[in-house]
Amino acid sequence: MDPASLTLSVVGVVDLCITYGKRLVEKYQDYKNADSEIFELVLRVENCWLRLETQLEFLDVIEDSLGDRLRTHQGKLLEVLHTKLARAIFELDRVTIVDEHGGPMRDNGKIGFKRVKFVVFLKDSLTKTVRDLEGWRDRFDPSWWLILRLKNPSIETQLGSLESNRDKSGSLTILKNLKSKLSTEGGTKVPSFEFMDEDAIFEVSDDITTSRPRLAFIKTSGRDVIIDTAKCDPAIEPGVIMKDVQDLARILTNADPSRFGLLSCHGVVKYQNPGENPSAYGLLLNPPGEVIALQSLRDFLEENPSEISLNERIDVALNLARAVLYLHAFHFVHKSIRPENVILFRNGNSGLGTPYLVGFEKFRLDTTSTHRYGDDLWEKNLYRHPHRQGIRPQEDFIMQHDVYSLGVVLLELGMNLTFVTWPDGRKERPVPAPELDISALIDPKRPSFGKANAIKQRLVALTQKKLPNTFGQKYSEVVLSCLTCLDQGNLSFGDASQFEEDDGTLVGVRYIEKESPDASNASYSKLTTHAGLIVAS
């Protein structure tokens, strides 16, 4: 299909979806007061549609700025939405009594319907509509936030002219606030930013034994925060470090934890002796509500592996993939994705809790020059791509290296065990789990040549041979795609040269289209969507 025809078809489908969505919501309004369960379901439909309508209307305006590949992907998603909305309207009309004008017949002001079956049908219809709309929204959201990576001035112009009364759901306002902090070159603007003094913060907890972040509170306000400290590397220009910290803090200030899997930022502490350059910075992250229990994913995997249900592990995998996707959409790389840097907040009702990605000790803007330096700790190298291991990594860090790290964590989570263990209660160096079978490979006496690739091949073998038996084939395919995302023989993401696309969306869209996840399994479907799209970053 040529670009002109594609544009017309996408615009037409957007208009149809908006028309059908409004019509469906109006029809459900007539039955809103049937009973309390139907009332709640109608409210969920209204709430979901309010957000989708706002996003679709804006998509209609900026459609020409999306680029062919992302536009095609959005068009396919919109066709699915159109079909679901049309089917819901048809099923509702099928059991509604209509008058001679085709409208619903009213008896004393009430809608007429085939009463014997209608109430049961309406609840089933509403339940399916809620499931369809919320499921579609979850599939649509990752590519929606990739708009942040598009470098088209017309998008910024449209967001700049946005009137607050047009954004009924808040989605555009969040997009506008985040986009305003990203320049057209992919960097960030630098408004004034004040650092807090380290004396204003009091750390109160060492409960997260394997993680750098700590519970703390601000003395002047008594506000609880999570302090995530990153030491300054003397090899990097202090001004570059400060700017990256400021930029990340500004972005996280607008982060919605429930949506992005990233904690919002309250402020930054600068650790600095008089007359010297800063030695470290501490991001002050807001806990998502009252903190009942707090621990890292590493702690939980080490202590309670048998207590983690399949559904909980899928949710953790989904939230972690989502967090990486959005961090990349914000033009940042993490560089330290490991279970130690996934914090679990438990509210007392769930065994595992809600995960959030933290540990921004090595982060940087994706446009900032990278530095080829590292360490030779096997427990950290395990989560690094072979080309990024050791004292002097072979390659500059790119976002696909985060994807590889994510794959290792997803493998660990799927096998329900910790790959790194401390037999003596952390009094001595950690050792690899027996299932890894890499003790000989990490022996310091062994020549380093080929060691990194041998460990990677061991992880790939576990993914292919062991993981499907414990977590299923679909999850295993996602993990394998992450671990092999930079392999020359892996055609999932297109040609290697396409990693250099200007907006960073092409490869991820191809990944999603290749996977075509089973829509009947919502959790796997969303996980594949997020894991695929982060490769686009």
N, C-alpha and C positions, 0 to 999 in steps of 0.2 A: 504494500500500500504506500502511495506516495505521501510526503509530509502534509500536503494540502488536504487530501482526503482524510488522513489521520486526525488532523486538527478538527475538521468538521465533525467526525464521528465522536471524538471525545467530548467536545462541547455539547453535542446533541445528547449524549448519554448522561452527562452531568445535569442538564436541564430536565431530562426524564426522571432521573433519580430524585431531584428536588421536588418535582411535581407529584410523583408517586408517594414520596415520604410524607409530604404535607397532607395528601389525601388520606393516607393510612392513619396518621395521627388524629385527623378530624373524625374519621369513622370510629376509632376507639373511644373518642370523647363521649359519644352517645351512650356508651355502656360503662362509663367510668364508675358509676355508683351502684352497679349491680350487686357487688358484695366487697368485703374488705380485701380479699385476695386479688380480685380483678382490679380494684383501685390501685393497689401497690404495683401490679404488673404494668398497668397503663402509665403510672408515673415513671417507671423504669424505661418504658418505650419513649416517653416524652423527653426524659433527661438525655438518653442516648442520641435521639434524633436532633435535639437542640445543638449538641456539639457537632454532629455530622453535617447538619445543614450549614452551620457557620463555615466549616472547613470546605465543603463542596462549593459554596458560593465564592470563596476566595480562590479556590482551585480554578473555577470557571474564569476568573479575572486574569490569573497569571499563567494560564495554560500554555500560551505561546512561549513562555520563558523556561519551560521544564526541560527541554531537550527531547529528542526523539525517543530515546530508550526509556527514560522515566515516564514520558507521556504514554508510551505504549503499555507499560506496566500498569499505570493508573487506569488506562482505558479498560484493560482486562478485569481489574478489580471492580470498576464501576459497572461493567456488564453483569458481574455476579450480583452486586447490590441491586441493580435494576430488576433482575430476575426474582430475587427474594422478595422485594417489595411488591412486585406485580402478583406473585403467587399468593402473598398474604392478603391482598385486596380481593383477589378472586375467591379465595376460600371464605372470606368474611361475607362477601356478597352472596355466595351460594346458599347461605342459610338465613339471610335477612329477607323479610317480607318487604316488597317495594310497592309503591303506589303507581298510578298510571303514568306518572312523569319520570319514573325510574329512581325516585328517591325513597328513603326508608319510610314505611307507613307508620304513622303515629296514632296511638290510642290513648286519649286523655293526656297527650304530651309525652307519652313514652314510646320508644321504638318498638315496632312489632317484630317478632321473630318466631321461628319454630321452637316453641318453648321447651319441649321435652328434652331435646338434645343440645340446645343452644348454650346453656351455661357451661356444660362440660366442654363443648367444642371451643367456646370463647377462651376458657382458661388454657386449654391445650394450644390454641392459636396464639395467644399472648405469650405463653411460655416459649414457644418456638420462635416467635418474632423477636423477643428479648435475646434469646440465644443467638439468633442469626445476626441481629444488629450489633450486639456486643462483640461477637466473634469476628464480624467483618471489620469493626472498628479496630480491634487488636491487630488484624492483618494489615490494615491500612496505615495505622499510626507510624510504623517505622519509616516507610517511604515518605510520609508527610513531613517528618522531622528532618529528612535529608534535604529539604528545601533550604536548611541552614547552610548547606555546603554549596549551593548554587551561587555563582558569582554574576548575577544578572542585576544591573541597576534598577530595572523596572520593578523587580520584586521589592526592593528596598523602598522605591517610590510609592508603591501601593500600600505597603505597611506604614510608611510615614504619613500617608494621608488618611489612615484608618481612623474612623470616628468610634469612640468608645461604645456608643449605643448600638453599633453594628455587631459587636462581639458579645453575643449573649452567653456564650459558654466559657469565655476566657482563653480559648485555644489560640486565637490570633494575637491576643495581648502578650501571652507568653512567647510566641514566635517573634513578635515585634521586639520585645525586650531583649531576647537572646540575639536576634539578628542585628540589633543596634550596637551590640558590643563586638561585632565582627566586621572588620573592614572589607572592602571589595577585594583586597589582596589576600584575605584569609587570616590576617592578623587581627589585633583588637585595638579599639580606640583607648585612649588613656586619660579618662577624667581623673580628678583628684581622688586620692585614696589614702586614708589614714591607717597606720598600723597601731595596734595596741601594745602597751609596754608589758614585758613578761611578768612584772610584779603584780599586774592586775589579774593574773590567772593563778589558780591554785589547783594542782592535780590531786585527785582524791582516790584514785583506784589503779591497781595493777592487776585487775582481774583478768584482762585479756592477755593471757600469758604469752601467746605466740605472736602477738600483733603489736605494732608500734603505736597505734592510736590509744589514747587513754581518756577515761572519764575525768572531767574537770569542771570547775565552776568559776564564773567571773565574780570577783570579790565585790565590785561596786553594785552589781545588780542581783547577785546570787543565782544567775542563770546557769543551768546545766548545759554543758557542751561536750563534744568529743574533740579532743585536740589531736590533730594529725600532723606530726612534726617531720619536716624534711631538712636534712643537713645540707649546707651549702658546699658544693665541691669547689675547692680552690682553683681547679683548672678551668672553671667557667667564669666568664666576666660577671662580677656582682650585679651590674645593671641588667644583664640578660636574665639572671635568676629572679631579681625583684620584679621585672616586668612579667615574666611567666607566672609568678605567684599572684600578682595583682590580677592578671587576666583570668586565671582559673577561679580566683575568689569572686570576681564579678559575674562570671558565668554561673557558678554554683549558687550565687545569691538568688538567682531566678529559677533554680532547679526545683521541680516538684518531685519529692521523694517517691511518692506512690506511682508516678508516671515514668520517671527516668531511672529509678534504682540507684540514685545518687543523693547523698544528704545535702541539704541546703547549707550555705555558708553564712555564719554570723559575722565573721571578721577574721583578721590575721594578726598573729603575734610575731614580732621580730625580736630574735635573740641576738644581742649585739653588745660587745664590750666597748666602752668609750674609746674613740679614736681608731677603732678597728672595723673591718667589714663585717656584716652580719654572719654569724656562724650557722644559723638555722632560722627557718620560718615555721610557724604552726598555724595550720588552718583550723579555725574554730567551727566545727560542724554541729548543726542542730539535731538532736535526737528526734526521731519521728514519734513524738508522744512520750508518755511516761516510760522510763527504763525499768523493767522488772528484772530482766537478766540480760547480760551482755557477754558475748564471747565470739571468738573467731570461728570460721568454718573449720580450720585446722583443729582447734580445741574439741569441737563437737565430733569430728570424724575420729579423733583419737580416743575419745572417752566413751561415746555412745553410738557406735555404728549400727548396732542391731535395732536401735529405736527409731531410725529414720525410715519412714514409709516411702514407697515408690512415688506417690503423688507429691510428697514434700520435696523429694529430690528433684522431680521434674520442675516444680515451682522455683527452686533455688537456681537450677540451670537456666530457666527462662529469664528470671530477674537478672542474673549475672550477664547473660548474653545481651539483654536489653540495656544494661548499664554501659557495657562496652560500646554498643552501637551508638548510644547518645553521646558518650564522651567523644567518640570519633566525629560525630555530627557537629560537636562543638569545636572541632579542630584541635583536639588534644590527643596525645598518646599517653598511656599509663606506664608502660615499661616494667611493671612489677606485679603482674596478675598472678597471684598465688593464693591458696586457702588462708594464709595468714592475713591477707588484705581484703578478706570478705568478712564483714562484721554482721552477726546475727542478733537482731532485737527480738526478744521473746516477750509476749504480753500475758503469758500464763495460760493461754488457751491452746497453744501449739507446741509440739515437741521441738521443732527445728527453728521456728521463728522466721522473720522476714530478713533477707540478706541485702546488704548494701556494699558497694565497692568503695573501699577507702585505700589507705596506704600510698598516698601520692608522693612517694619519696624520690622517684626518678622521672616524674612526668615532665612533659614539655609541650609547647605548641607544635603542631605538625609542620609549621613553616619555619621553626627555629632550627638552626644547624645542630646536628647531632654530634656526639663525641664518642669515639671508639675506645672506651675504657670500661672495665668491669672488674670482676673478681673470679676466683676459681672455686667457689663453694658449690659442691655438687647439689646441695638442697635448693639452691637458687638456679643453677644451670639446668636442672631438671625441667624447669618451666620456661626456659629460653629456647628459642629456635637455635639449631646447631651453628648458624652463622653469627649468632649474637652471644656466644659463650666465651668464657675465659677472660684473661686480663686484657687482651687486645682482640675484640670481636672483629670478624672478617668484614662485616657490612654495616653501613649506617642503619639506624633503627627506622623502620617504616611501620605503618599501622598493621600490616599483615603479621608482624611479629607478635603483636598483641593477640591476634587471632589464634596463633599457635599456642600461646600461653593459655588462652581460654580452653582450647582443646584438651590440654593436659588436665586442667581442673575438672572439666566435664567428664573425662575418663575416670578420674579419681572418685568423683561423686557417683558416677554410674556403677563403679565396682564396690561402692560402699565401704571404703577403707582409706586410711591415710598412707600416702606413699613415703612420708617422712616420719620416723618414729624416734623417741628418746627413751631407750630402755632403762636408763638410770635417772629418770626424772629431770632431764635437762642439765645434769651435772657434767655430762661429757658431750662429745660431738654426736649429732644425730646419725642414724643408720637408715638405709632404705628398707622398705617393707619387703618381706621374703617374696611376695608375689611379683615384685618388679624384676628380681633376679639380675641385679646390676652391680652387686658388690664387687665382683672382679673388675668391672669396667671403671669403677670410681677409685680403684686402688691407686694411691699416689705414685707407686713404683711403675705403673703401667704407662707406656708412652701415650701422650695426648693425641697423637694423630689417629683420626678415625673414631675416637671415643664418643664424641657428641653424636655423630650419625648412628653409631651402634646403639646408643641409648634411645634415640628417636625410633629406630627400627623396632626396638623392644616395645615401645609404647604403641606403635602401629600394630604390632603382632597381638598385643593384649586387646586392642580395639577390635580387631578382626576375628579373633578366636575366642576370647573370654567374655567380652562385653555383651554381645548379642544374647548370650544365655542368661544374663542377669538383668538386662535392661531393654532388650529388644533390638530389632534390626534398624528401625528408623533412627533411633537415638544414636546407634553406633555409626550410621552413615554421616550424621551431623558431626560427630567427634572426629571421624576419619577425614572429613573434608577440611576441618580446622587444622588438623595435624599436617595435612599434605597441601595446604593452600598455596605454598610457594614451590611445590615440586614441578619440575618441567613436564613430567608426564601427566599431570593433573589438568584435565581440560574443563573442569567444572566452572572455572572462572574466566574462560576465554584466553586469548593470547597474552603472553607476559607483557607485551607493550601496552596493553589496555589498562594496566594498573596505573598508567600515567595520564588517564583521562582527566580533563580539566575540572570537572565537577565531582569526580569520584563516585558516580552512581552506577555506571554501566556494568561493572563486574558483579556487584551485588544483585542487581536485577536479574542478570543471567543465572546466578546461583539459585534464586528463588524459583525461576521458571523451570530449571532443570529438576529441582527436587519435587515439585508438584505434590506437596504433602497431602496425606489423606485428611480431608476436611472433617471426617467423622471423629478424629482424635484431635480435639482443640489444643491440648497442651503440646503435643508433638508438632502440630501445625504452627503454633506461635513460636516455638523454640526454633524450628527450621527457618522461619521468616527472619527472626532476629539474628540468628547465627549467620545466615546468608548475607543479610544486609550489612553487617559490620565489616565484611570483606570489601564492601564498596567504599569504605571511608578512606 
